[in-house]
């Protein structure tokens, strides 16, 4: 009876060769490859040019450029200058990188291949959801350089023969390429340019606007402390860039000298012109308050950026393969960014690296040879026959013939050894292979040769197995290094293994086997423990969930149990100890000793402790082969019954793998991730723990509910529903989007919450009782406070104050009372002084009666001393409160206005002022603040083909009319040459192009090819026309002095005739 070949062991069966998906450690996920695929997917989805993806792949192919989670960046600044923004980001605790040419070296210059590749490398190092800032050279894009650059709305590229214009165009294009890479990671990018810059009119920039939604916001750098006004445009991919105005400093030091940005002068021809001032170069650096404003803006939207980055990367990785590559725009971007030298230098460098690798032929180390011998000895082969692998096949017929001869010799040697072994068997009485083959030939004449070959194979297998067993028995410890065994996966202590020692003495040194006891949620004791993963699978199938979900549920319950015990221990320590500070500052070693037995059993779903390592599985298989065979048979039968469900599980595992890759890319749990609403939660999310007692309790609760619902009236049920709805609404208002957060729909946040609760340095001891009372409420409060324990803390305050108050008073008294108090002369003199100073007012009951006037007399001073002691407990949050409420209280005229003048009732304004000055030593008044004007950011959209065509048509009419004028004026000049005729031909050409464009616009054609054809001709003709126009103007200026001299002679001739 022929045995069936064993089926290949899949991942779900927890085979010995592969670890299961849910126990796969994070270290096996390649961070570098995930980062590369996420960037390429983002570029493909935004339809970026294919050359950008090529540059990214070239950077990732350079293995010496490290891109790992440890060296990732959170901020990148190009053209940094004084690094004002980078310093502010560094103060916020972010990992930063800045580049500028002034710091020297080709690695800092984006015009060199080294600098540009370095900038792409740093952009690839950015974490998803972070950002960067770029401010390319703007000197050739501003209006001050129009005369040199020849830039205009119709010709934004300008005269590229000038080095400054070529530099500006190239840097602008390369900066946009780096911004595309940052945007692929959903980063908060910024591009700064002076207001009125023509960079946004470049064809490359217009193509960029068509791919990425871009917003523009206008600010003045003087609002952030710059010495000049400097109007600035900020370009960003996020609409909330206009919120940067909210972080303007409230107080700025006075500016001593106004910066000189532009200088006006009159040239030789008498025209007024403008040039850059002495302080124009210095104004390129940002003030430090501007950098702080940008960093605070990023802090406000950090959680939103990270959650959006997670969602976009997941969407891109799923769908980017369906989007074709954009190869059409490659020629335009390669030409504008001057990428030819960059690609050539990278290709040369990679070729050199490959040559160096080929020269250094790696020699096989001694350890590798010993490993190869051990492998062959296990298989039963002789180590003398084994030969090292050959790196390359010989080329040419002669070398191939030699190799074939060597292989034939090796085969002959093996056959001779086999025959010798068979002869030895015959001597021992087992019979020769030939006799057995002859006997079988008599029985089965047609299949004799096949049986011979089968028997030979079986004999070789038997000999190999015997040799392997003998080698294992008689193996000396010097042949291979002693194996190492781990005691625990945390301490990672290694102990040398002695093969001569008894198995019982080594039981304490072994790691827990994969068949170890696993606590089930249905029992608190360790009596009912499954002995293998098959039992675990059966137990999970009985409860109606998958094995992965069952293992996750076990680990989660163990972790929660350990946290509860830890909280109870904290409460007992707080009651027994007098000094809470000593209890909170406990040593880490003692804390680890308390937590290690709990945390070693309650690992996360990605740990490999539940299944065990491959080495332990192999050892257990070598010891208990019969038990493993039985388990394999059971697992095969189980797998055959579950074949239909495997497809759905594979799709779910693919999604889980994708989420794990994104988790490794983000390297931190997402803050503010969208939670699943309560209405959309599945049964698995809200499923209670699988316990028989719990099931009985649930049934009892259901029966009680049914009884109460029957006894309640409809009015009472409606009132109860309203109460429940009101509680849900209050919960939603209290915690916002985290109102429905729990351990099932936000697993990563719940795991982090439990880990931080176990850490005494992070978790406040005062909140231990709150955790025991309602841990879910504390979890939601922790999420709403951006996962910061310092914002959720109970503080006990005891204040002791001592106040010394000195009050000065003035009291209104009438004339008759003053006369009673003072002599008549003194009283009259006093009332006159007070009346002259305005320190009086009429009695409201006798308005206008001079006899009933109140005079403000000095009522003396009062000195008080107050000792105040107060105690209180309050729950404090360090986040800012309601801004509208604060502004309404502190605005001018509000009750909390700083430096507000009191309302004094006096006869005149001067009297009010004198009254206040007499009470206070110095008056305090605050100037009325100017209301800040906040302009919303505007979304930029690329110009359509019809808009560009209309602009070019106007340009054709304008330049054609000017050329016709020049041709007419230069026609009378003999030395003008062919310039007049060429101007006339240019005018005719412009008219013809105008007609063709008008026909395309009337037809409303949307194809790019006919438009681009005419646009290219117009650009070439206008470049010629600008040079011809300069020559025509020179000829016309030469005629002016001649005409002036002729007029002067004509005037002098009639005067001379009159004198004669």
Buried (B, 14 or more C-beta within 10 A) or exposed (E): EEEEEEEEBBBBBBBBEEBBBBBBEBEEBEBBEBBBBBBBBBBBBBBBBBBBBBBBEBBBEBEEBEBEBEEBBBBBBBBBBBBBBBBBBBEBEBBBBBBBBEEEEEEBBBBBBBBBBBBBBBBBBBBBBBBBBBBBBBBBBBEBBBEBBBBBEBBBBBBBEBEBBBBBBBBBBBBBBBBBBBBBBBBBBBBBBBBEBBBBBBBBBBBBBBBBBBBBBEBBBBBBBBBBBBEBBBBBBBBBBBBBBEBBBEEBEEEEEEBBBEEEEEEEEEEEEEEBBEBBEEBBBBBBBBBBBBBBBBEEBBBBBBBBBBBBBBEBBEEBEEBEEBEEBBEBBBEBBBBEEBBEBBEEBEEEBEEEEEEEEEEEEEEEEBEBBBEBBEEBBEBEEBEEEEEEEEEEEEEEEEEEEEEEEEEEEBEEEBEEBBEEBEEEEEEBBEEBBEEBBEEEEEEBEEBBEEBBEEBBEEBBEEBBEEBEEEEEEEEBEEEEBBBEBEEEEEEEBEEEEEEEEBEEBBBBEBBBEBBBBBEEEEEEBBEBBBBBBBBBBEBEBBBBBBBBBBBBBBBBBBBBEBBEEBBEBBEEEEEEEEBBEEEEEEBEEBBEEBBBBBBBBBBBBBBBBBBBBEBBBEEEEEEBEEBBEBBBEBBEEBEEEEEEBBEEBEEBEBEBBBBBBBEEBBBBBEBBEBEEBEEEEEBEBBBEEEEEEEEEEEEEEEEEEEEEEEEEEEEEEEEEEEEEEEBBEEBEBBBBBBBBBBBBBBBBBBBBBBEBEEBBBBBBEBBBEEBEBBBBBBBBBEBBBEBBBBEEEEEEEEEEEEEEEBEBBBBEEBBEEBEEEEBBEBBEEBBEBBBBBBBEEEEEEEEBBBBBBEEEEEEEEEEEEEEEEEEEBEEEEEEEEEEEEEEEEEEEEEEBBEEBEBBEEEBBBBBBEEBEEEEEEEEEEEEEEEEEBEEBEBBEBBEBBBEBBEBBEEBBEBBBEBBEBBEEBEEBEEBBEBBBEBBEBBBBBBEBBBEBBEEEBEEEEBBEEBBEBBEEBBBEBBEBBEBBEEBBEEEEEEEEEEEEEEEEEEEEEEEE
